[in-house]
Amino acid sequence: MHGYSRLGSGRASLPVSPPTQSSTLSPPSSPRLRHYRNKNTGFGTRGPKLQPSFWGWLAYIVLSTVLRRRGVLLFAPFLYISGMLMYMGSLRFEASTLGVVVDQSPPRPGSTYRSPQVFEKLWPFMQLDGNRSSNALKMTWHSKSRQSWKPCLNRSFAQAGFSELPRSNGFLIIEANGGLNQQRLSICDAVAVAGLLNATLVTPMFHLNSVWLDSSKFGDIFDEEFFISAIGNHVKVIKEVPEDILQRFDNNISNIVNLRVKAWSSPMYYLQKVLPKLLQMGAVRIAPFSNRLAHAVPSSIQDLRCLANYDALRFSEHIRALAESMVDRMVKNSSISGGKYISVHLRFETDMVAFSCCTYDGSAEEKLEMDIAREKGWRGKFNKTGRIIKPGAIRMNGKCPLTPLEVGMMLRGMGFNNNTPVYVAAGKIYKAEKYMAPLRQMFPRLEMKETLASPDELAPFQGHSSRLAALDYTLCLHSEVFVTTQGGNFPHFLMGHRRYLYGGHAKTIKPDKRKLALLFDSPNIRWENFKRQMQEMLRHSDLKGSEVRKPNSSLYTFPMPDCMCKIERGTLEDQKSSHEHSRGHQLLQQTYMGSNHDGGYIQEWRPCCADSKKQYNGVDGFGIDGDHDEFCGGCDNGEHHSSTFWDCFGDEE
């Protein structure tokens, strides 16, 4: 008798072809070339005997080796070494006094940080242009050219919620590692795996990361009670492992078997490898759990991911309360642009700069600071024997974090003038006084957490990077334009969340950093040329904003079509300004009613007065938290709701 699974039998078997004789024999070898001497060359006349030269014999050996099937592998290293010697010979090298070979060739375009020189040349033109141009914030996105979408869950999934869940196959315990959004990913995937295995999910534990150093528990960041209730019709969630189960393992959760699941494992892997252990032991652990479920899974599993990420996960009450106040203040400070503002995810913290191995001012002080930061964070990783670091190549490849100066020049070139309100989501900026000054010079209406909230308000958040990241996440979620500068889970989740909120469009500027490296290394570039390149980059971001998910892409970045449905163009004419605020006195509020019990969501918009009572019910947008009892009641009681660190290993914010 086997345990119940959402995909059928717990012991799925794969067809295996029976062995045949042909499959056990080695394939026939290639026929050898037969060489023989023909006594008669020509028409009955004996020709002269040829004596092959050294080069002839060499050519014969090489050709005979290449023509043999296995000989190609022997020949490949020779080709590689020859190519490297030719490449090395094309460069000019000079030996230093220490015997170290130093490249003396001129720097290639885009390999040098010369943005300050470019800014010095373009700043007078920016000032003139900013005084006479209209603000691009009011006309950044062109909605007429794109397909519109609305949030919805698969109808069959919505109607398949169990009034009483089947008997559980056991308890699933996972450990979410990393920062805020890597934890979010682990939680949502854990819900999907628990549903697949028909397991009871224990509220995920958070690993104390050696870099993030945040000791927050699940309930400190997310609304635990709401999470349990929101997915309760599909997956059972409990806060702790039951006592009777713990007693089987000597009351020590570490004694529960920890299954080392491979990254991006398929549903079949879980059914064949994890489910039997779950049925046998009654409880299993998977730690760490980040990226342990493949992107491409059946629709029933994707639906659970949608439900968890876009409906069940909302921030805890104390985070929502401060986030509401900060968004409201940012909207009021943006009255000159109708309540709209730009948010920038700036990745220029010391850790990020150090890990990138990029150089900026090139001073001895910078090198010493970066060496210390690298050694502190990664202990010898960058000093391994034979490791070669090429900062110029890294910059040309678009892998260097953009400086605040570069972000400012890019936005001014796109048409955002000096009256544009800008919110910067970031940790502690490297040499903030030096590097933030030009960005403030270009955008005087710049705000950060520290300027929107008082020290007393931020005090409970200090030392908890994930909680601070939650504030930045909320401010970025509700901006008219979001700018990502370095990648990672933070912008990926935000882009998906913004697509979910704004009719399928991410409203995100994702710059071409390879092109930027070339432009910022051109001190003689003309302002008109620079501006044209930036505006083309903005148009490209607009076109790419409505992308749908590809088979190997993440649902958390591309929620269409798994979590959203297409809608007719005419039904959205009244929703063009879905996130528009008017002088801070009106807020357009999006409320989803009906939840997943009636097969989808109904989208409704209502204006709310700014002086009415507001309460953030979650991070998932205005009213998107699934609380169907709260509506915007005009100006009486209108209610709405709504890591900034590094992604050095490619799996973090």
Salt bridges, closest charged atoms under 4 A:
ASP129 OD1 - ARG132 NE 3.72
ASP129 OD2 - LYS531 NZ 3.18
GLU175 OE2 - HIS207 ND1 3.41
ASP189 OD1 - ARG305 NE 2.88
ASP214 OD1 - HIS464 ND1 3.21
ASP220 OD2 - ARG467 NH2 3.57
ASP223 OD2 - ARG314 NH2 2.88
ASP223 OD2 - ARG320 NH1 3.45
GLU225 OE2 - LYS239 NZ 2.32
ASP328 OD2 - LYS332 NZ 3.52
GLU349 OE1 - ARG347 NE 3.80
ASP361 OD2 - LYS434 NZ 2.83
GLU365 OE1 - LYS431 NZ 3.78
GLU369 OE1 - LYS431 NZ 3.79
ASP371 OD2 - LYS367 NZ 2.95
ASP371 OD1 - ARG374 NH2 3.14
GLU457 OE2 - ARG329 NH2 2.81
ASP472 OD2 - LYS449 NZ 2.77
GLU480 OE1 - LYS507 NZ 3.64
ASP521 OD1 - ARG114 NE 2.59
GLU528 OE2 - LYS531 NZ 3.80
GLU536 OE1 - ARG539 NH2 2.79
ASP542 OD2 - HIS142 ND1 3.09
ASP542 OD1 - HIS505 NE2 2.89
GLU547 OE2 - LYS544 NZ 2.98
ASP562 OD2 - ARG549 NE 2.76
GLU573 OE2 - ARG569 NE 3.81
GLU573 OE1 - LYS576 NZ 3.24
GLU604 OE2 - ARG606 NH2 2.47
ASP620 OD1 - ARG184 NH2 3.18
ASP620 OD1 - HIS497 NE2 3.19
ASP625 OD2 - ARG314 NH1 2.83
ASP625 OD1 - HIS641 ND1 3.91
ASP647 OD1 - ARG347 NH1 3.64
